[in-house]
Amino acid sequence: MRLFKKVRVNPTHYSGGVEAFETQIGSNTVWVYLTGMGIKFFNFEASCCFREAGINLVLSSGLAGSLCPERRQNEIIVPTRVGNLRDANGVSLEPGITRLAQGCGASVISTLLTADHIVETAGEKKRLGQFGEAVDMESFHVASRFIGDEVMVGIIRAISDDSDQDLPIDFSRCLTSQGRLRIGALSRELVGSPSKIPALVKFGLQSREAAQKLVVFLDGLIERLKPEVLAAEPSAVAAR
């Protein structure tokens, strides 16, 4: 939807800066930093580079799995807090983002959990549903790097799989340490279990659909991001 260019943010930083993709949406300059799937922590030098470059807002975005029947595939969610498997209470997120996202059509949830592994089965989703309404593998680590540093933090996610849906294969065997998909490993998984191919194709299509909905939502949300909107009362945001 937008033309991005590869840039090096804060190249004078002692680390040499961080590689990101830049575009303009409305009055906002946007930097996209790809974390990969399942990061265990957010790169310390990257977070320093972004803070010193003068960012105002961090949005963790991507796909999430549902942990309860109320959250359905393709739904855009915005949590009020994000936790992990050791601390479900976690940290609170920027209320202005929550209000604005809700006004744009997102569903507000109480807690998003960040897991340290891919949650693959409906049984595990049901157990985790006692502590949160959706699960991802990145947001807690991203939020923890910026909260408390006078940088607003929000999370916008799209539900890719329902709470009663098992994932088609063991994706943990197919990821690099940087959270990228290893095509060779994926191929070996399928050669060993060709009956899983239809379910994987279905999962791929529904994940793509959720991602497309997320892209459209984020573009509209970011275009409306202005300091006065984030500081406004809920009624004022809904009227804009």
N, C-alpha and C positions, 0 to 999 in steps of 0.2 A: 504493500500500500504506500510505502514511502521509499525514497531513494536514500540509501545509507552509504556512508563512506568510512573506510577504515582509518582510525586516528590513533595517536598515542597520547593518552591523557596525562598531563603533568610530566612532560619529558625531563624537566629539570630536577625532579625528585631524585633522591640518592639511589633509588632502585632503577632509574631509567624510565619510569612511567609505566603505564599499563595499557595494553591494546584493547580497544573497544570499537564500537560502530556508532557513528554519529548521524543524527538527522534533526530536522526542525519540525515540530508539531505545534501549530499555533504560535504562541509567543515563547515557547519552551524549547531550549536545546536539550536533546535527549541523547544520553550515552547508554548503549546496550553492552553489557558485559556477560558473556556466556560462561556460566559456572560449570556446566556439565551436570549429569545426574548423580545424586548420591554423595555430594561433597560432605566430608566429615567436619570441615571448618572452612570459613571464608578466608581467602588469602589475605594475610595481615598487610603485606605491602600494597596490595591492590586497594584495600580499604583506606589506608593512609593516603594514597595517591588521590583517590576520589574526594576525601574530606578536605585535603589541602588545595584541591582544585576548585573548591567552593560550591559543591553540590548542595541543594536545598532539600531534596527528597530522594529516598531509595524505595523502589518498588521491586519486591521479589515476585516474579510471575512465572507461570508454567502450569503444568497439569497436576492434578491431585486425585487420589482415590477416595471414594465415599466410604464412611464408616457407619452410616445409618441409613435406613430406608428413605428418610425425608430428603436427602441430598442425592440428586439424580444426575445421570450422565448428561453432559453439555451445559450444566448449570454453572454460572459464574458466581464464585463465592468471595466474600471479604471477611476475614476473621477479626474479632476484636482483640484476640491475643494468640500467641503462638507458643507452644511448649514442645517438650521432647518426651521420650519414654521414661526418663528419670524424673522429670518435673513437668507434669501436665499443666500446671498453672502458668509456667513460663513467664513471658513478658507481655505487657500491654502494648498495643499498637496505636498509631496516630488516629485519634477519633475523627479529625477532619477528613481524612481519606475514606474512612468507613462511611461517613455521611454522604460524601460525594459519590462513592461507588454505589451506595444504595439508591441514591437519586437517579443513577444511570441504569438501574435495573439489576444490580447484583444482590444476591441473598446474603444477609449478614448471619454469620455463625459465631458461636461463642469461642470455640477453640479449634485451631488447626494444629495437629501433631506433626512433628518432624521425626521420622524413624531413621534408624541407622542401617536399615536393610529394606529391600523391596518387600512390601506386604502383598503376598501373592494369593492367599486363600480367603474365602468368605468366612471361614472359622476364625482366623486371626483378626479380620476386620471387625467381626462381632465383638471379640474380646476388647479390642482397642476402642470400640465405640462407647465404652464406659467413660472414656477420658476426653474424647474429642469427636467432632463430626466429620472430619476429613483428615487425610494424611498425605504428606509429601516427604521429600528427603533433603531439602535445602533451606527452607525459609527460616528456621530457628537460627541456623548458623549465620545467615546473612543479617538477620535482625540484630543478633547479639553483637555484631561488630560495630553497629552504628547507633543503637539506642543509648542515650545518655551523652551523646556528642553533639547535641544541638542540631541533629539531622533528623528530619521526619522520616518515619519508616511505615510503609504500608505493604500489604500482601494481597495480590489479586490472583486467583487460581481458577481454572476450569476443571470440572469433574470429568475424568476420562473413563472411569469404570465404577459400576454400581457396587453397593456393599455386599450383595449376594453373588458377585461375579468373581470366579477364580481367574487369575491370569493364565494365558495359554501355555507359557513356557517359563523356565527358571531364568529370568533376565539377569540375575546376579552373575551368572556364568558368562554372560556375553558383554560385560562392560569392562572398559579399560580403567586404570586407576584415576584417570581424569574424567570419568563419567561419560565416555563416548561409547557408542555401540561398536562391538567387534563383529564385522560381517562374517568372518570365517567361523567364529565360535557359534554364531546364530545358525549358520548353515549346518554345522555339525549337529546342533541340537535337533534340527528338523530332519536331517538324514536318519538320525537314530529313532525319531518318532514322527514319521510323515503324517500320521493321523492328526497331528496338532496343527497342520498347515491351515485348514479352514478357520479354526478358532483364532490363529494368529492374524490372518488376513482381516477377519472381522474386527479384532481388537485394534489393528492398525488403522482401519477406516474410521472407527469411532474416535480414536485418539486424534486423528487428523481433523475430524469434524469439530471436536472440542477445541483444538488449537486454533482453528479458523475463527471460531466464535470468540475466543480469547483475544485474538489479534484485533478484531473489529472493536471489541469492547475497550481494550487498552487505548487504541487510537482515539476514540471518542472521549475517554476519561482524561487522557493527557492534554487533549486540546482544551478542555475546560479547566485545567489546573491553573489557578491564579492565587496569589497569597490571600486576597480578600475572600475568596470562596472557601479556602481551607479554614479560615478563621471565623466564618459565618456561623450563625445559629442553624440548627437543622431545618427549620421552616424556610429560612432564606435560601439554603442550598437547593431544597426541593423545588423552589419557585424559579430557579434560573433555567 
